[in-house]
């Protein structure tokens, strides 16, 4: 999640199973901004992380950091 010559951002992920779905929270370590996404429990961890990461990138683009 970085531009060339920019230090990559650290992102924390938290997964919570809720029935047939999984809630994944993505938290930007630098700002503490958190977003939540939902996906099917059949999705891989990598797929869920990508979903949440894209949402976090969009959120960070809205607020100068």
N, C-alpha and C positions, 0 to 999 in steps of 0.2 A: 504494500500500500504506500508506494512512494514514487517520486519522480527521479529521473537520473540525477546523480550527485546529491541526493537528499537522503538523510538518515531514515531508515525504515521505522515505521511506527510499531509499537508493541500493542497487540490486541489480545485481550483475554476473552475466552469463550466459556459459557456455562450452559450445560444441557440439562433439561428437565423433561422426563417422559410424562406425558399426559394422555392416558388411554392409547389410541392409535396414532397420536401425534407427538412431536417433540418440539419443545420450546427451546430456542437457542438465543442466548443473550450475547451480544458482542460489545465489549467495553474497551474504549480507547484509554490506554494507560496514562497518557500525557494529560488529557483533559477530563477524564472520568465520564465522558459522554457515553451513554448506553442506548442501544437499540435492541429490540426483540423481534424475532421472526419465528414463524411456525412452519413446520414441514411434516410430512408423513414419517412414521417410524421406519418405513422401508427405505428411506433415503440414507445414504452413507454419511458418516460424520463429515467428510470432506465437502459433500454437496451442501449440507446444512451450514457449515462454516462459510462457504462461498456466498450463500444466500444472505447470511447475516452480515458478512463483510461488505457486500455491495450496498446493503442498506446503511451501514455505518459510514461508508465513503460518501454516500449521498447526504447524510446528515451532517458530516463534517464540512462538506462543501458549502452548506448553508451558513455556517458560523465561522468567521475567521478565527484561526487558532494561533 
